[in-house]
């Protein structure tokens, strides 16, 4: 009986740790999106074009079929586009704009929408006293 409780306790701890790690990754992905939006709005036109070119290249690398390879950045939802912009900004070594020590986060699925996206947007807008140019 003691072994059963020990095993169940161990499984419970593993579940909590996994949920914590996944939640942190989702939050980092959502922050990538809002900081990319905020940063992209503040770039000069030449820098914007460079970011868009790198993001288009990333989109091409992510494509797994001819139909997805034909997609352009303009065809993507805003949050997916800004997720790719975040990766492009990181590749170009352009730091995030804003009032925090945030740095770009690695995202394994940049075209997925984090579940907490709306709350992260609202929190960012409140903390930075600004409005982002998209809503979900």
C-alpha positions as CSV (number, residue, x, y, z in Angstrom):
1,X,0.0,0.0,0.0
2,X,2.9,2.4,0.8
3,X,4.4,1.7,-2.6
4,X,1.1,2.5,-4.3
5,X,0.9,5.9,-2.5
6,X,4.5,6.6,-3.3
7,X,4.0,5.8,-7.0
8,X,0.8,8.0,-7.1
9,X,2.6,10.8,-5.3
10,X,5.5,10.6,-7.8
11,X,3.1,10.6,-10.7
12,X,1.3,13.6,-9.2
13,X,4.6,15.5,-8.9
14,X,5.5,14.7,-12.5
15,X,2.1,16.0,-13.7
16,X,2.5,19.3,-11.8
17,X,6.0,19.8,-13.1
18,X,5.0,19.1,-16.7
19,X,2.1,21.5,-16.5
20,X,4.3,24.2,-15.0
21,X,6.9,23.8,-17.8
22,X,4.3,23.8,-20.6
23,X,2.6,26.8,-19.0
24,X,5.9,28.7,-19.0
25,X,6.6,27.8,-22.6
26,X,3.1,28.9,-23.6
27,X,3.5,32.2,-21.7
28,X,6.9,32.8,-23.4
29,X,5.3,32.2,-26.8
30,X,2.5,34.6,-26.1
31,X,5.0,37.2,-24.9
32,X,7.0,36.7,-28.1
33,X,3.9,37.6,-30.1
34,X,3.1,40.8,-28.2
35,X,6.7,42.0,-28.0
36,X,7.1,41.3,-31.7
37,X,4.0,43.4,-32.4
38,X,5.2,46.2,-30.2
39,X,8.7,46.1,-31.6
40,X,7.7,45.8,-35.2
41,X,5.5,49.0,-34.9
42,X,8.5,51.0,-33.8
43,X,11.0,49.9,-36.6
44,X,12.1,52.0,-39.5
45,X,10.7,50.9,-42.9
46,X,14.0,49.3,-44.0
47,X,14.2,47.2,-40.8
48,X,10.5,46.2,-41.3
49,X,11.3,45.0,-44.8
50,X,14.3,43.0,-43.5
51,X,12.1,41.4,-40.7
52,X,9.4,40.5,-43.2
53,X,12.0,38.9,-45.6
54,X,13.4,36.8,-42.8
55,X,9.9,35.9,-41.5
56,X,8.9,34.8,-45.1
57,X,12.0,32.6,-45.2
58,X,11.1,31.1,-41.9
59,X,7.6,30.4,-43.1
60,X,9.0,28.6,-46.1
61,X,11.2,26.5,-43.9
62,X,8.2,25.5,-41.7
63,X,6.0,24.5,-44.7
64,X,5.5,20.8,-44.9
65,X,3.4,20.6,-48.1
66,X,3.1,22.5,-51.4
67,X,-0.1,24.2,-50.3
68,X,1.4,25.6,-47.1
69,X,4.6,26.6,-49.0
70,X,2.4,28.8,-51.2
71,X,1.2,30.8,-48.1
72,X,2.4,34.3,-47.6
73,X,2.7,36.3,-44.4
74,X,-0.3,38.5,-45.4
75,X,-2.4,35.3,-45.5
76,X,-1.7,34.5,-41.9
77,X,-3.6,35.6,-38.8
78,X,-1.9,38.5,-37.0
79,X,-0.8,36.4,-34.1
80,X,0.9,33.8,-36.4
81,X,2.5,36.6,-38.4
82,X,3.9,38.2,-35.3
83,X,5.1,34.9,-34.0
84,X,7.2,34.6,-37.1
85,X,8.3,38.2,-36.8
86,X,9.5,37.4,-33.3
87,X,11.7,34.6,-34.7
88,X,12.9,36.9,-37.4
89,X,13.7,39.7,-35.0
90,X,15.7,37.2,-32.9
91,X,17.6,36.0,-36.0
92,X,18.4,39.7,-36.9
93,X,19.5,40.4,-33.3
94,X,16.9,43.2,-32.9
95,X,16.1,43.4,-29.2
96,X,12.4,43.7,-28.0
97,X,11.1,47.2,-27.4
98,X,9.4,47.8,-24.1
99,X,9.9,48.4,-20.4
100,X,11.0,45.0,-19.3
101,X,14.1,42.8,-19.6
102,X,12.3,40.4,-21.9
103,X,14.4,38.5,-24.4
104,X,13.1,36.4,-27.4
105,X,12.0,32.9,-26.5
106,X,12.6,29.7,-28.5
107,X,9.2,28.5,-29.9
108,X,9.0,25.0,-31.3
109,X,5.5,25.6,-32.8
110,X,5.4,29.3,-33.9
111,X,2.1,28.9,-35.8
112,X,0.2,27.6,-32.8
113,X,-1.9,30.1,-30.8
114,X,-1.3,30.1,-27.1
115,X,-4.4,29.6,-25.0
116,X,-3.5,32.6,-22.8
117,X,-2.9,35.0,-25.6
118,X,-5.7,37.4,-24.9
119,X,-4.8,37.8,-21.2
120,X,-1.1,38.4,-22.1
121,X,-2.1,41.1,-24.6
122,X,-4.3,42.8,-22.1
123,X,-1.6,42.6,-19.4
124,X,1.1,44.0,-21.8
125,X,-1.1,46.9,-23.0
126,X,-1.9,47.8,-19.4
127,X,1.7,47.6,-18.2
128,X,3.1,49.5,-21.2
129,X,0.2,52.0,-21.5
130,X,-0.1,51.2,-25.2
131,X,-2.4,49.5,-27.6
132,X,-1.2,46.7,-29.9
133,X,-2.4,46.6,-33.5
134,X,-4.3,43.3,-33.3
135,X,-6.8,41.4,-31.2
136,X,-7.8,37.8,-31.2
